Structure formats: structure tokens, C-alpha cells
Amino acid sequence: MYQKVLFSALAIMVSSAVYAADDNNFKMLDTDNSGTISEIEASALPALSAQWTKYDSNGNSELDEAEFARFETEEIE
């Protein structure tokens, strides 16, 4: 029982750290603090810049947090 509780607590801590890291990556790229990432800001991350149209799903020339999260999720896989 103790091991299951310990494992569950560890899993929650790790998933929280991953989520926080993703949020930090978005904030780091959003240099003008607009709440979105522009194509110019994305150029700091060549992998994102190279696939810009794939992740700018609404075609507004900006990535919101959900669009950026999709990029990060696919990059990890």
C-alpha cells in the first residue's frame, strides 16, 4: 500500500514539473508578453519555425498556448 501511495505521489510531482516546464517554454518564447508566440518569436526555436503552418491551426500568424502545447507534445513523442 505504501509503495502505491509513494508511486502515485511521485507521478503527480513529475507530471506537474513537466507541465511547468512547458509553460516556461511558452513564456520564454513569448518575449513581448502578448500571450501568443509570433513567427518572429518562434524563429528562436528552429524546429517550431520550420513547421509553423502545421501548428498555427487557425492561421492567425500567432500560436496560442494550446497550439504551442501541440508542438511540444509531438516533439516529445
HTML snippet that shows the backbone in 3Dmol.js (N, CA, C, O; Angstrom):
<script src="https://3Dmol.org/build/3Dmol-min.js"></script>
<div id="view" style="width:600px;height:400px;position:relative"></div>
<script>
const pdb = `
ATOM      1  N   MET A   1       0.833  -1.187   0.000  1.00  0.00           N
ATOM      2  CA  MET A   1       0.000   0.000   0.000  1.00  0.00           C
ATOM      3  C   MET A   1       0.879   1.251   0.000  1.00  0.00           C
ATOM      4  O   MET A   1       0.637   2.185  -0.766  1.00  0.00           O
ATOM      5  N   TYR A   2       1.896   1.267   0.859  1.00  0.00           N
ATOM      6  CA  TYR A   2       2.779   2.414   0.959  1.00  0.00           C
ATOM      7  C   TYR A   2       3.459   2.696  -0.381  1.00  0.00           C
ATOM      8  O   TYR A   2       3.603   3.852  -0.778  1.00  0.00           O
ATOM      9  N   GLN A   3       3.875   1.632  -1.077  1.00  0.00           N
ATOM     10  CA  GLN A   3       4.542   1.801  -2.364  1.00  0.00           C
ATOM     11  C   GLN A   3       3.603   2.414  -3.402  1.00  0.00           C
ATOM     12  O   GLN A   3       4.033   3.234  -4.213  1.00  0.00           O
ATOM     13  N   LYS A   4       2.331   2.026  -3.385  1.00  0.00           N
ATOM     14  CA  LYS A   4       1.363   2.579  -4.336  1.00  0.00           C
ATOM     15  C   LYS A   4       1.155   4.070  -4.084  1.00  0.00           C
ATOM     16  O   LYS A   4       1.074   4.856  -5.028  1.00  0.00           O
ATOM     17  N   VAL A   5       1.070   4.452  -2.830  1.00  0.00           N
ATOM     18  CA  VAL A   5       0.891   5.864  -2.480  1.00  0.00           C
ATOM     19  C   VAL A   5       2.138   6.656  -2.878  1.00  0.00           C
ATOM     20  O   VAL A   5       2.038   7.744  -3.445  1.00  0.00           O
ATOM     21  N   LEU A   6       3.295   6.106  -2.579  1.00  0.00           N
ATOM     22  CA  LEU A   6       4.546   6.768  -2.925  1.00  0.00           C
ATOM     23  C   LEU A   6       4.677   6.919  -4.443  1.00  0.00           C
ATOM     24  O   LEU A   6       5.068   7.982  -4.927  1.00  0.00           O
ATOM     25  N   PHE A   7       4.360   5.882  -5.181  1.00  0.00           N
ATOM     26  CA  PHE A   7       4.424   5.930  -6.637  1.00  0.00           C
ATOM     27  C   PHE A   7       3.450   6.969  -7.185  1.00  0.00           C
ATOM     28  O   PHE A   7       3.805   7.727  -8.087  1.00  0.00           O
ATOM     29  N   SER A   8       2.240   7.016  -6.662  1.00  0.00           N
ATOM     30  CA  SER A   8       1.242   7.988  -7.106  1.00  0.00           C
ATOM     31  C   SER A   8       1.712   9.412  -6.842  1.00  0.00           C
ATOM     32  O   SER A   8       1.563  10.288  -7.694  1.00  0.00           O
ATOM     33  N   ALA A   9       2.273   9.640  -5.677  1.00  0.00           N
ATOM     34  CA  ALA A   9       2.770  10.976  -5.338  1.00  0.00           C
ATOM     35  C   ALA A   9       3.911  11.375  -6.264  1.00  0.00           C
ATOM     36  O   ALA A   9       3.979  12.520  -6.710  1.00  0.00           O
ATOM     37  N   LEU A  10       4.794  10.450  -6.551  1.00  0.00           N
ATOM     38  CA  LEU A  10       5.910  10.715  -7.449  1.00  0.00           C
ATOM     39  C   LEU A  10       5.404  11.031  -8.857  1.00  0.00           C
ATOM     40  O   LEU A  10       5.896  11.960  -9.497  1.00  0.00           O
ATOM     41  N   ALA A  11       4.435  10.275  -9.337  1.00  0.00           N
ATOM     42  CA  ALA A  11       3.864  10.513 -10.668  1.00  0.00           C
ATOM     43  C   ALA A  11       3.236  11.899 -10.763  1.00  0.00           C
ATOM     44  O   ALA A  11       3.383  12.574 -11.783  1.00  0.00           O
ATOM     45  N   ILE A  12       2.549  12.326  -9.731  1.00  0.00           N
ATOM     46  CA  ILE A  12       1.936  13.663  -9.713  1.00  0.00           C
ATOM     47  C   ILE A  12       3.010  14.736  -9.735  1.00  0.00           C
ATOM     48  O   ILE A  12       2.874  15.731 -10.447  1.00  0.00           O
ATOM     49  N   MET A  13       4.064  14.553  -8.973  1.00  0.00           N
ATOM     50  CA  MET A  13       5.143  15.539  -8.934  1.00  0.00           C
ATOM     51  C   MET A  13       5.828  15.660 -10.291  1.00  0.00           C
ATOM     52  O   MET A  13       6.110  16.768 -10.746  1.00  0.00           O
ATOM     53  N   VAL A  14       6.094  14.540 -10.934  1.00  0.00           N
ATOM     54  CA  VAL A  14       6.756  14.561 -12.233  1.00  0.00           C
ATOM     55  C   VAL A  14       5.864  15.214 -13.278  1.00  0.00           C
ATOM     56  O   VAL A  14       6.339  16.038 -14.059  1.00  0.00           O
ATOM     57  N   SER A  15       4.589  14.865 -13.309  1.00  0.00           N
ATOM     58  CA  SER A  15       3.690  15.457 -14.305  1.00  0.00           C
ATOM     59  C   SER A  15       3.535  16.952 -14.073  1.00  0.00           C
ATOM     60  O   SER A  15       3.408  17.708 -15.036  1.00  0.00           O
ATOM     61  N   SER A  16       3.543  17.392 -12.837  1.00  0.00           N
ATOM     62  CA  SER A  16       3.470  18.822 -12.537  1.00  0.00           C
ATOM     63  C   SER A  16       4.723  19.536 -13.021  1.00  0.00           C
ATOM     64  O   SER A  16       4.640  20.643 -13.553  1.00  0.00           O
ATOM     65  N   ALA A  17       5.865  18.922 -12.844  1.00  0.00           N
ATOM     66  CA  ALA A  17       7.120  19.528 -13.291  1.00  0.00           C
ATOM     67  C   ALA A  17       7.158  19.637 -14.808  1.00  0.00           C
ATOM     68  O   ALA A  17       7.637  20.640 -15.337  1.00  0.00           O
ATOM     69  N   VAL A  18       6.668  18.637 -15.513  1.00  0.00           N
ATOM     70  CA  VAL A  18       6.623  18.674 -16.975  1.00  0.00           C
ATOM     71  C   VAL A  18       5.687  19.778 -17.436  1.00  0.00           C
ATOM     72  O   VAL A  18       6.021  20.520 -18.360  1.00  0.00           O
ATOM     73  N   TYR A  19       4.525  19.901 -16.812  1.00  0.00           N
ATOM     74  CA  TYR A  19       3.589  20.956 -17.171  1.00  0.00           C
ATOM     75  C   TYR A  19       4.209  22.323 -16.930  1.00  0.00           C
ATOM     76  O   TYR A  19       4.070  23.218 -17.764  1.00  0.00           O
ATOM     77  N   ALA A  20       4.879  22.498 -15.826  1.00  0.00           N
ATOM     78  CA  ALA A  20       5.515  23.782 -15.521  1.00  0.00           C
ATOM     79  C   ALA A  20       6.604  24.092 -16.533  1.00  0.00           C
ATOM     80  O   ALA A  20       6.759  25.243 -16.941  1.00  0.00           O
ATOM     81  N   ALA A  21       7.352  23.092 -16.940  1.00  0.00           N
ATOM     82  CA  ALA A  21       8.407  23.309 -17.925  1.00  0.00           C
ATOM     83  C   ALA A  21       7.810  23.753 -19.250  1.00  0.00           C
ATOM     84  O   ALA A  21       8.347  24.652 -19.896  1.00  0.00           O
ATOM     85  N   ASP A  22       6.700  23.134 -19.668  1.00  0.00           N
ATOM     86  CA  ASP A  22       6.049  23.532 -20.908  1.00  0.00           C
ATOM     87  C   ASP A  22       5.598  24.983 -20.840  1.00  0.00           C
ATOM     88  O   ASP A  22       5.780  25.735 -21.798  1.00  0.00           O
ATOM     89  N   ASP A  23       5.016  25.377 -19.731  1.00  0.00           N
ATOM     90  CA  ASP A  23       4.552  26.743 -19.550  1.00  0.00           C
ATOM     91  C   ASP A  23       5.735  27.697 -19.615  1.00  0.00           C
ATOM     92  O   ASP A  23       5.630  28.769 -20.211  1.00  0.00           O
ATOM     93  N   ASN A  24       6.844  27.328 -19.019  1.00  0.00           N
ATOM     94  CA  ASN A  24       8.033  28.174 -19.050  1.00  0.00           C
ATOM     95  C   ASN A  24       8.573  28.325 -20.458  1.00  0.00           C
ATOM     96  O   ASN A  24       9.030  29.408 -20.823  1.00  0.00           O
ATOM     97  N   ASN A  25       8.534  27.266 -21.263  1.00  0.00           N
ATOM     98  CA  ASN A  25       8.991  27.341 -22.644  1.00  0.00           C
ATOM     99  C   ASN A  25       8.139  28.336 -23.426  1.00  0.00           C
ATOM    100  O   ASN A  25       8.668  29.136 -24.198  1.00  0.00           O
ATOM    101  N   PHE A  26       6.834  28.290 -23.231  1.00  0.00           N
ATOM    102  CA  PHE A  26       5.945  29.222 -23.909  1.00  0.00           C
ATOM    103  C   PHE A  26       6.271  30.648 -23.492  1.00  0.00           C
ATOM    104  O   PHE A  26       6.411  31.528 -24.341  1.00  0.00           O
ATOM    105  N   LYS A  27       6.390  30.876 -22.209  1.00  0.00           N
ATOM    106  CA  LYS A  27       6.680  32.226 -21.708  1.00  0.00           C
ATOM    107  C   LYS A  27       8.042  32.720 -22.175  1.00  0.00           C
ATOM    108  O   LYS A  27       8.218  33.910 -22.441  1.00  0.00           O
ATOM    109  N   MET A  28       8.996  31.817 -22.275  1.00  0.00           N
ATOM    110  CA  MET A  28      10.325  32.203 -22.728  1.00  0.00           C
ATOM    111  C   MET A  28      10.283  32.674 -24.188  1.00  0.00           C
ATOM    112  O   MET A  28      10.954  33.641 -24.548  1.00  0.00           O
ATOM    113  N   LEU A  29       9.501  31.997 -25.020  1.00  0.00           N
ATOM    114  CA  LEU A  29       9.397  32.386 -26.420  1.00  0.00           C
ATOM    115  C   LEU A  29       8.530  33.630 -26.614  1.00  0.00           C
ATOM    116  O   LEU A  29       8.750  34.396 -27.552  1.00  0.00           O
ATOM    117  N   ASP A  30       7.566  33.832 -25.751  1.00  0.00           N
ATOM    118  CA  ASP A  30       6.673  34.988 -25.840  1.00  0.00           C
ATOM    119  C   ASP A  30       7.376  36.216 -25.252  1.00  0.00           C
ATOM    120  O   ASP A  30       7.043  36.678 -24.161  1.00  0.00           O
ATOM    121  N   THR A  31       8.344  36.725 -25.994  1.00  0.00           N
ATOM    122  CA  THR A  31       9.204  37.786 -25.471  1.00  0.00           C
ATOM    123  C   THR A  31       8.485  39.116 -25.268  1.00  0.00           C
ATOM    124  O   THR A  31       8.916  39.931 -24.453  1.00  0.00           O
ATOM    125  N   ASP A  32       7.394  39.344 -25.997  1.00  0.00           N
ATOM    126  CA  ASP A  32       6.664  40.603 -25.818  1.00  0.00           C
ATOM    127  C   ASP A  32       5.496  40.470 -24.837  1.00  0.00           C
ATOM    128  O   ASP A  32       4.721  41.408 -24.653  1.00  0.00           O
ATOM    129  N   ASN A  33       5.379  39.290 -24.209  1.00  0.00           N
ATOM    130  CA  ASN A  33       4.327  39.019 -23.213  1.00  0.00           C
ATOM    131  C   ASN A  33       2.916  39.291 -23.725  1.00  0.00           C
ATOM    132  O   ASN A  33       2.062  39.785 -22.989  1.00  0.00           O
ATOM    133  N   SER A  34       2.682  38.962 -24.997  1.00  0.00           N
ATOM    134  CA  SER A  34       1.365  39.181 -25.596  1.00  0.00           C
ATOM    135  C   SER A  34       0.402  38.035 -25.320  1.00  0.00           C
ATOM    136  O   SER A  34      -0.802  38.162 -25.546  1.00  0.00           O
ATOM    137  N   GLY A  35       0.927  36.923 -24.834  1.00  0.00           N
ATOM    138  CA  GLY A  35       0.089  35.745 -24.613  1.00  0.00           C
ATOM    139  C   GLY A  35       0.042  34.830 -25.822  1.00  0.00           C
ATOM    140  O   GLY A  35      -0.649  33.812 -25.816  1.00  0.00           O
ATOM    141  N   THR A  36       0.789  35.203 -26.869  1.00  0.00           N
ATOM    142  CA  THR A  36       0.916  34.373 -28.061  1.00  0.00           C
ATOM    143  C   THR A  36       2.364  34.426 -28.532  1.00  0.00           C
ATOM    144  O   THR A  36       3.136  35.290 -28.118  1.00  0.00           O
ATOM    145  N   ILE A  37       2.715  33.484 -29.405  1.00  0.00           N
ATOM    146  CA  ILE A  37       4.052  33.456 -29.995  1.00  0.00           C
ATOM    147  C   ILE A  37       3.912  33.835 -31.465  1.00  0.00           C
ATOM    148  O   ILE A  37       3.171  33.201 -32.217  1.00  0.00           O
ATOM    149  N   SER A  38       4.631  34.870 -31.859  1.00  0.00           N
ATOM    150  CA  SER A  38       4.608  35.305 -33.259  1.00  0.00           C
ATOM    151  C   SER A  38       5.611  34.476 -34.060  1.00  0.00           C
ATOM    152  O   SER A  38       6.422  33.744 -33.493  1.00  0.00           O
ATOM    153  N   GLU A  39       5.545  34.600 -35.381  1.00  0.00           N
ATOM    154  CA  GLU A  39       6.512  33.899 -36.224  1.00  0.00           C
ATOM    155  C   GLU A  39       7.930  34.373 -35.925  1.00  0.00           C
ATOM    156  O   GLU A  39       8.870  33.578 -35.948  1.00  0.00           O
ATOM    157  N   ILE A  40       8.086  35.649 -35.649  1.00  0.00           N
ATOM    158  CA  ILE A  40       9.410  36.190 -35.327  1.00  0.00           C
ATOM    159  C   ILE A  40       9.918  35.581 -34.023  1.00  0.00           C
ATOM    160  O   ILE A  40      11.079  35.181 -33.942  1.00  0.00           O
ATOM    161  N   GLU A  41       9.066  35.506 -33.003  1.00  0.00           N
ATOM    162  CA  GLU A  41       9.465  34.901 -31.729  1.00  0.00           C
ATOM    163  C   GLU A  41       9.780  33.415 -31.913  1.00  0.00           C
ATOM    164  O   GLU A  41      10.701  32.891 -31.286  1.00  0.00           O
ATOM    165  N   ALA A  42       9.026  32.749 -32.759  1.00  0.00           N
ATOM    166  CA  ALA A  42       9.234  31.314 -32.991  1.00  0.00           C
ATOM    167  C   ALA A  42      10.559  31.025 -33.664  1.00  0.00           C
ATOM    168  O   ALA A  42      11.065  29.906 -33.574  1.00  0.00           O
ATOM    169  N   SER A  43      11.133  32.010 -34.337  1.00  0.00           N
ATOM    170  CA  SER A  43      12.407  31.785 -35.015  1.00  0.00           C
ATOM    171  C   SER A  43      13.525  31.431 -34.040  1.00  0.00           C
ATOM    172  O   SER A  43      14.563  30.915 -34.455  1.00  0.00           O
ATOM    173  N   ALA A  44      13.329  31.696 -32.764  1.00  0.00           N
ATOM    174  CA  ALA A  44      14.314  31.299 -31.745  1.00  0.00           C
ATOM    175  C   ALA A  44      14.351  29.787 -31.559  1.00  0.00           C
ATOM    176  O   ALA A  44      15.291  29.252 -30.972  1.00  0.00           O
ATOM    177  N   LEU A  45      13.335  29.104 -32.057  1.00  0.00           N
ATOM    178  CA  LEU A  45      13.245  27.644 -31.954  1.00  0.00           C
ATOM    179  C   LEU A  45      13.088  27.087 -33.373  1.00  0.00           C
ATOM    180  O   LEU A  45      11.963  26.965 -33.858  1.00  0.00           O
ATOM    181  N   PRO A  46      14.179  26.752 -34.038  1.00  0.00           N
ATOM    182  CA  PRO A  46      14.130  26.350 -35.446  1.00  0.00           C
ATOM    183  C   PRO A  46      13.143  25.221 -35.760  1.00  0.00           C
ATOM    184  O   PRO A  46      12.516  25.233 -36.819  1.00  0.00           O
ATOM    185  N   ALA A  47      12.999  24.260 -34.869  1.00  0.00           N
ATOM    186  CA  ALA A  47      12.061  23.154 -35.122  1.00  0.00           C
ATOM    187  C   ALA A  47      10.630  23.656 -35.205  1.00  0.00           C
ATOM    188  O   ALA A  47       9.841  23.149 -36.003  1.00  0.00           O
ATOM    189  N   LEU A  48      10.292  24.633 -34.402  1.00  0.00           N
ATOM    190  CA  LEU A  48       8.953  25.220 -34.437  1.00  0.00           C
ATOM    191  C   LEU A  48       8.794  26.086 -35.670  1.00  0.00           C
ATOM    192  O   LEU A  48       7.779  26.009 -36.362  1.00  0.00           O
ATOM    193  N   SER A  49       9.760  26.882 -35.939  1.00  0.00           N
ATOM    194  CA  SER A  49       9.715  27.779 -37.090  1.00  0.00           C
ATOM    195  C   SER A  49       9.554  26.998 -38.398  1.00  0.00           C
ATOM    196  O   SER A  49       8.818  27.417 -39.291  1.00  0.00           O
ATOM    197  N   ALA A  50      10.242  25.871 -38.502  1.00  0.00           N
ATOM    198  CA  ALA A  50      10.198  25.062 -39.720  1.00  0.00           C
ATOM    199  C   ALA A  50       8.820  24.443 -39.966  1.00  0.00           C
ATOM    200  O   ALA A  50       8.476  24.118 -41.102  1.00  0.00           O
ATOM    201  N   GLN A  51       8.042  24.281 -38.906  1.00  0.00           N
ATOM    202  CA  GLN A  51       6.723  23.650 -39.027  1.00  0.00           C
ATOM    203  C   GLN A  51       5.589  24.624 -38.671  1.00  0.00           C
ATOM    204  O   GLN A  51       4.506  24.204 -38.265  1.00  0.00           O
ATOM    205  N   TRP A  52       5.847  25.895 -38.823  1.00  0.00           N
ATOM    206  CA  TRP A  52       4.929  26.934 -38.372  1.00  0.00           C
ATOM    207  C   TRP A  52       3.497  26.703 -38.841  1.00  0.00           C
ATOM    208  O   TRP A  52       2.578  26.727 -38.022  1.00  0.00           O
ATOM    209  N   THR A  53       3.283  26.481 -40.127  1.00  0.00           N
ATOM    210  CA  THR A  53       1.915  26.360 -40.652  1.00  0.00           C
ATOM    211  C   THR A  53       1.186  25.141 -40.094  1.00  0.00           C
ATOM    212  O   THR A  53      -0.041  25.144 -39.996  1.00  0.00           O
ATOM    213  N   LYS A  54       1.919  24.120 -39.733  1.00  0.00           N
ATOM    214  CA  LYS A  54       1.295  22.931 -39.141  1.00  0.00           C
ATOM    215  C   LYS A  54       0.662  23.260 -37.790  1.00  0.00           C
ATOM    216  O   LYS A  54      -0.415  22.757 -37.470  1.00  0.00           O
ATOM    217  N   TYR A  55       1.320  24.096 -37.005  1.00  0.00           N
ATOM    218  CA  TYR A  55       0.849  24.364 -35.651  1.00  0.00           C
ATOM    219  C   TYR A  55      -0.014  25.618 -35.527  1.00  0.00           C
ATOM    220  O   TYR A  55      -0.757  25.753 -34.555  1.00  0.00           O
ATOM    221  N   ASP A  56       0.068  26.532 -36.484  1.00  0.00           N
ATOM    222  CA  ASP A  56      -0.803  27.706 -36.481  1.00  0.00           C
ATOM    223  C   ASP A  56      -2.146  27.287 -37.082  1.00  0.00           C
ATOM    224  O   ASP A  56      -2.489  27.661 -38.204  1.00  0.00           O
ATOM    225  N   SER A  57      -2.884  26.510 -36.316  1.00  0.00           N
ATOM    226  CA  SER A  57      -4.095  25.856 -36.846  1.00  0.00           C
ATOM    227  C   SER A  57      -5.195  26.824 -37.254  1.00  0.00           C
ATOM    228  O   SER A  57      -5.993  26.496 -38.132  1.00  0.00           O
ATOM    229  N   ASN A  58      -5.266  28.003 -36.650  1.00  0.00           N
ATOM    230  CA  ASN A  58      -6.315  28.949 -37.038  1.00  0.00           C
ATOM    231  C   ASN A  58      -5.809  29.988 -38.038  1.00  0.00           C
ATOM    232  O   ASN A  58      -6.566  30.870 -38.445  1.00  0.00           O
ATOM    233  N   GLY A  59      -4.550  29.894 -38.437  1.00  0.00           N
ATOM    234  CA  GLY A  59      -3.997  30.745 -39.478  1.00  0.00           C
ATOM    235  C   GLY A  59      -3.899  32.224 -39.131  1.00  0.00           C
ATOM    236  O   GLY A  59      -3.912  33.066 -40.029  1.00  0.00           O
ATOM    237  N   ASN A  60      -3.803  32.557 -37.845  1.00  0.00           N
ATOM    238  CA  ASN A  60      -3.750  33.960 -37.447  1.00  0.00           C
ATOM    239  C   ASN A  60      -2.321  34.493 -37.283  1.00  0.00           C
ATOM    240  O   ASN A  60      -2.121  35.593 -36.770  1.00  0.00           O
ATOM    241  N   SER A  61      -1.340  33.713 -37.718  1.00  0.00           N
ATOM    242  CA  SER A  61       0.080  34.075 -37.639  1.00  0.00           C
ATOM    243  C   SER A  61       0.603  34.203 -36.210  1.00  0.00           C
ATOM    244  O   SER A  61       1.603  34.878 -35.968  1.00  0.00           O
ATOM    245  N   GLU A  62      -0.068  33.561 -35.280  1.00  0.00           N
ATOM    246  CA  GLU A  62       0.366  33.510 -33.884  1.00  0.00           C
ATOM    247  C   GLU A  62       0.016  32.141 -33.324  1.00  0.00           C
ATOM    248  O   GLU A  62      -0.959  31.517 -33.742  1.00  0.00           O
ATOM    249  N   LEU A  63       0.816  31.684 -32.381  1.00  0.00           N
ATOM    250  CA  LEU A  63       0.498  30.444 -31.681  1.00  0.00           C
ATOM    251  C   LEU A  63       0.037  30.784 -30.275  1.00  0.00           C
ATOM    252  O   LEU A  63       0.723  31.491 -29.537  1.00  0.00           O
ATOM    253  N   ASP A  64      -1.124  30.276 -29.915  1.00  0.00           N
ATOM    254  CA  ASP A  64      -1.564  30.420 -28.527  1.00  0.00           C
ATOM    255  C   ASP A  64      -0.998  29.245 -27.731  1.00  0.00           C
ATOM    256  O   ASP A  64      -0.288  28.406 -28.285  1.00  0.00           O
ATOM    257  N   GLU A  65      -1.305  29.184 -26.452  1.00  0.00           N
ATOM    258  CA  GLU A  65      -0.719  28.133 -25.615  1.00  0.00           C
ATOM    259  C   GLU A  65      -1.144  26.739 -26.053  1.00  0.00           C
ATOM    260  O   GLU A  65      -0.346  25.804 -25.975  1.00  0.00           O
ATOM    261  N   ALA A  66      -2.379  26.579 -26.510  1.00  0.00           N
ATOM    262  CA  ALA A  66      -2.852  25.260 -26.942  1.00  0.00           C
ATOM    263  C   ALA A  66      -2.120  24.807 -28.211  1.00  0.00           C
ATOM    264  O   ALA A  66      -1.740  23.642 -28.325  1.00  0.00           O
ATOM    265  N   GLU A  67      -1.926  25.713 -29.148  1.00  0.00           N
ATOM    266  CA  GLU A  67      -1.210  25.363 -30.378  1.00  0.00           C
ATOM    267  C   GLU A  67       0.245  25.023 -30.066  1.00  0.00           C
ATOM    268  O   GLU A  67       0.796  24.072 -30.621  1.00  0.00           O
ATOM    269  N   PHE A  68       0.859  25.788 -29.188  1.00  0.00           N
ATOM    270  CA  PHE A  68       2.240  25.510 -28.801  1.00  0.00           C
ATOM    271  C   PHE A  68       2.352  24.186 -28.050  1.00  0.00           C
ATOM    272  O   PHE A  68       3.318  23.445 -28.234  1.00  0.00           O
ATOM    273  N   ALA A  69       1.380  23.893 -27.216  1.00  0.00           N
ATOM    274  CA  ALA A  69       1.381  22.629 -26.471  1.00  0.00           C
ATOM    275  C   ALA A  69       1.332  21.446 -27.432  1.00  0.00           C
ATOM    276  O   ALA A  69       1.961  20.417 -27.186  1.00  0.00           O
ATOM    277  N   ARG A  70       0.592  21.591 -28.518  1.00  0.00           N
ATOM    278  CA  ARG A  70       0.532  20.522 -29.527  1.00  0.00           C
ATOM    279  C   ARG A  70       1.917  20.296 -30.125  1.00  0.00           C
ATOM    280  O   ARG A  70       2.328  19.152 -30.317  1.00  0.00           O
ATOM    281  N   PHE A  71       2.636  21.373 -30.419  1.00  0.00           N
ATOM    282  CA  PHE A  71       4.009  21.264 -30.930  1.00  0.00           C
ATOM    283  C   PHE A  71       4.886  20.527 -29.927  1.00  0.00           C
ATOM    284  O   PHE A  71       5.597  19.592 -30.297  1.00  0.00           O
ATOM    285  N   GLU A  72       4.845  20.934 -28.673  1.00  0.00           N
ATOM    286  CA  GLU A  72       5.709  20.313 -27.664  1.00  0.00           C
ATOM    287  C   GLU A  72       5.361  18.839 -27.458  1.00  0.00           C
ATOM    288  O   GLU A  72       6.253  18.005 -27.299  1.00  0.00           O
ATOM    289  N   THR A  73       4.095  18.524 -27.460  1.00  0.00           N
ATOM    290  CA  THR A  73       3.681  17.135 -27.284  1.00  0.00           C
ATOM    291  C   THR A  73       4.198  16.263 -28.423  1.00  0.00           C
ATOM    292  O   THR A  73       4.706  15.166 -28.190  1.00  0.00           O
ATOM    293  N   GLU A  74       4.069  16.745 -29.638  1.00  0.00           N
ATOM    294  CA  GLU A  74       4.533  15.973 -30.797  1.00  0.00           C
ATOM    295  C   GLU A  74       6.050  15.900 -30.854  1.00  0.00           C
ATOM    296  O   GLU A  74       6.590  14.905 -31.339  1.00  0.00           O
ATOM    297  N   GLU A  75       6.751  16.911 -30.378  1.00  0.00           N
ATOM    298  CA  GLU A  75       8.211  16.888 -30.359  1.00  0.00           C
ATOM    299  C   GLU A  75       8.726  15.852 -29.370  1.00  0.00           C
ATOM    300  O   GLU A  75       9.777  15.253 -29.599  1.00  0.00           O
ATOM    301  N   ILE A  76       8.003  15.630 -28.276  1.00  0.00           N
ATOM    302  CA  ILE A  76       8.417  14.670 -27.253  1.00  0.00           C
ATOM    303  C   ILE A  76       8.230  13.243 -27.748  1.00  0.00           C
ATOM    304  O   ILE A  76       9.046  12.369 -27.455  1.00  0.00           O
ATOM    305  N   GLU A  77       7.175  13.008 -28.486  1.00  0.00           N
ATOM    306  CA  GLU A  77       6.863  11.649 -28.965  1.00  0.00           C
ATOM    307  C   GLU A  77       7.861  11.252 -29.971  1.00  0.00           C
ATOM    308  O   GLU A  77       7.791  10.146 -30.507  1.00  0.00           O
TER     309      GLU A  77
END
`;
const viewer = $3Dmol.createViewer("view");
viewer.addModel(pdb, "pdb");
viewer.setStyle({}, {cartoon: {color: "spectrum"}});
viewer.zoomTo();
viewer.render();
</script>
